[in-house]
Amino acid sequence: LVEKFGIDPNNAFAFWDWVGGRYSVCSAVGVLPLSLQYGFSVVEKFLKGASSIDQHFKSTSLEENIPVLLGLLSVRNVSFLGYPARAILPYSQALEKFAPHIQQVSMESNGKGV
């Protein structure tokens, strides 16, 4: 399929369809391009940060649990207040692609209904 798309198969990184987490930045597939771009020492810090928020989610009460509170705010804003979207406002030119990235992550996590 890569060749049919116009890419030399020698330039393709293949992985099996049974590999889990193909759309997760923390998976083996997702972390590879980050490692190649930034080096594994940077990616290791990134993964430690991800692990830290996972531990926070597992061990913190609902009243102080940041991922839970953000999820509940999203449900409230969409379902009860009728806000159809959220604003992500990058404060730096280096983050210009952050909002589309978050939109893609959200669609992959929640299903592509919109």
CYANA upper distance limits for C-alpha pairs under 8 A (distance plus 0.5 A):
  1 LEU  CA      5 PHE  CA      6.69
  2 VAL  CA      6 GLY  CA      7.06
  2 VAL  CA      7 ILE  CA      5.96
  2 VAL  CA      8 ASP  CA      7.62
  2 VAL  CA      9 PRO  CA      6.66
  2 VAL  CA     12 ALA  CA      7.70
  3 GLU  CA      7 ILE  CA      5.45
  3 GLU  CA      8 ASP  CA      6.12
  3 GLU  CA      9 PRO  CA      6.23
  7 ILE  CA     11 ASN  CA      7.59
  7 ILE  CA     12 ALA  CA      8.03
  8 ASP  CA     12 ALA  CA      7.54
 15 PHE  CA     19 VAL  CA      7.52
 20 GLY  CA     27 SER  CA      8.12
 21 GLY  CA     26 CYS  CA      8.40
 21 GLY  CA     27 SER  CA      5.87
 21 GLY  CA     28 ALA  CA      8.30
 21 GLY  CA     29 VAL  CA      7.94
 21 GLY  CA     30 GLY  CA      8.29
 22 ARG  CA     27 SER  CA      7.25
 22 ARG  CA     29 VAL  CA      6.35
 22 ARG  CA     30 GLY  CA      7.05
 23 TYR  CA     27 SER  CA      8.32
 23 TYR  CA     30 GLY  CA      7.27
 23 TYR  CA    108 GLU  CA      8.05
 24 SER  CA     29 VAL  CA      8.34
 24 SER  CA     30 GLY  CA      6.18
 25 VAL  CA     29 VAL  CA      8.11
 25 VAL  CA     30 GLY  CA      4.65
 25 VAL  CA     31 VAL  CA      6.11
 26 CYS  CA     30 GLY  CA      6.29
 26 CYS  CA     31 VAL  CA      6.06
 26 CYS  CA     47 LEU  CA      7.34
 27 SER  CA     31 VAL  CA      6.33
 28 ALA  CA     32 LEU  CA      6.71
 29 VAL  CA     33 PRO  CA      8.29
 30 GLY  CA     34 LEU  CA      7.85
 31 VAL  CA     35 SER  CA      6.60
 31 VAL  CA     43 VAL  CA      7.92
 32 LEU  CA     36 LEU  CA      6.76
 33 PRO  CA     37 GLN  CA      6.59
 34 LEU  CA     38 TYR  CA      6.32
 34 LEU  CA     39 GLY  CA      7.77
 34 LEU  CA     40 PHE  CA      8.46
 34 LEU  CA     43 VAL  CA      7.10
 35 SER  CA     39 GLY  CA      5.10
 35 SER  CA     40 PHE  CA      5.37
 35 SER  CA     42 VAL  CA      8.22
 35 SER  CA     43 VAL  CA      6.42
 36 LEU  CA     40 PHE  CA      8.15
 38 TYR  CA     42 VAL  CA      6.63
 38 TYR  CA     43 VAL  CA      7.51
 39 GLY  CA     43 VAL  CA      7.04
 40 PHE  CA     44 GLU  CA      6.30
 41 SER  CA     45 LYS  CA      7.10
 42 VAL  CA     46 PHE  CA      6.91
 43 VAL  CA     47 LEU  CA      6.63
 44 GLU  CA     48 LYS  CA      6.67
 45 LYS  CA     49 GLY  CA      6.75
 46 PHE  CA     50 ALA  CA      6.87
 47 LEU  CA     51 SER  CA      6.61
 48 LYS  CA     52 SER  CA      6.56
 49 GLY  CA     53 ILE  CA      6.99
 50 ALA  CA     54 ASP  CA      6.79
 51 SER  CA     55 GLN  CA      6.67
 52 SER  CA     56 HIS  CA      6.69
 53 ILE  CA     57 PHE  CA      6.57
 54 ASP  CA     58 LYS  CA      6.78
 55 GLN  CA     59 SER  CA      6.51
 56 HIS  CA     60 THR  CA      6.04
 56 HIS  CA     65 ASN  CA      7.57
 57 PHE  CA     65 ASN  CA      6.54
 57 PHE  CA     66 ILE  CA      7.83
 57 PHE  CA     67 PRO  CA      7.06
 57 PHE  CA     68 VAL  CA      8.11
 60 THR  CA     64 GLU  CA      6.86
 60 THR  CA     65 ASN  CA      5.89
 61 SER  CA     65 ASN  CA      6.29
 62 LEU  CA     68 VAL  CA      7.06
 62 LEU  CA     69 LEU  CA      8.03
 63 GLU  CA     69 LEU  CA      8.02
 64 GLU  CA     69 LEU  CA      8.02
 65 ASN  CA     69 LEU  CA      6.58
 66 ILE  CA     70 LEU  CA      6.58
 67 PRO  CA     71 GLY  CA      6.61
 68 VAL  CA     72 LEU  CA      6.64
 69 LEU  CA     73 LEU  CA      6.58
 70 LEU  CA     74 SER  CA      6.71
 71 GLY  CA     75 VAL  CA      6.83
 72 LEU  CA     76 ARG  CA      6.58
 73 LEU  CA     77 ASN  CA      6.50
 74 SER  CA     78 VAL  CA      6.63
 75 VAL  CA     79 SER  CA      6.03
 75 VAL  CA     80 PHE  CA      7.96
 76 ARG  CA     80 PHE  CA      5.59
 76 ARG  CA     81 LEU  CA      6.87
 77 ASN  CA     81 LEU  CA      5.40
 77 ASN  CA     82 GLY  CA      6.68
 77 ASN  CA     83 TYR  CA      5.95
 77 ASN  CA     84 PRO  CA      8.49
 78 VAL  CA     82 GLY  CA      5.37
 78 VAL  CA     83 TYR  CA      5.37
 78 VAL  CA     84 PRO  CA      6.28
 78 VAL  CA     85 ALA  CA      8.01
 79 SER  CA     83 TYR  CA      8.28
 88 ILE  CA     99 ALA  CA      6.22
 89 LEU  CA     99 ALA  CA      7.94
 90 PRO  CA     95 LEU  CA      6.09
 90 PRO  CA     96 GLU  CA      6.83
 90 PRO  CA     98 PHE  CA      7.64
 90 PRO  CA     99 ALA  CA      7.96
 91 TYR  CA     95 LEU  CA      7.72
 92 SER  CA     96 GLU  CA      7.57
 95 LEU  CA     99 ALA  CA      8.48
 97 LYS  CA    101 HIS  CA      6.77
 98 PHE  CA    102 ILE  CA      6.68
 99 ALA  CA    103 GLN  CA      6.71
100 PRO  CA    104 GLN  CA      6.71
101 HIS  CA    105 VAL  CA      6.70
102 ILE  CA    106 SER  CA      6.52
103 GLN  CA    107 MET  CA      6.71
104 GLN  CA    108 GLU  CA      6.67
105 VAL  CA    109 SER  CA      6.57
106 SER  CA    110 ASN  CA      6.40
106 SER  CA    111 GLY  CA      8.44
107 MET  CA    111 GLY  CA      5.77
107 MET  CA    112 LYS  CA      5.56
107 MET  CA    113 GLY  CA      8.19
107 MET  CA    114 VAL  CA      8.42
108 GLU  CA    112 LYS  CA      7.12
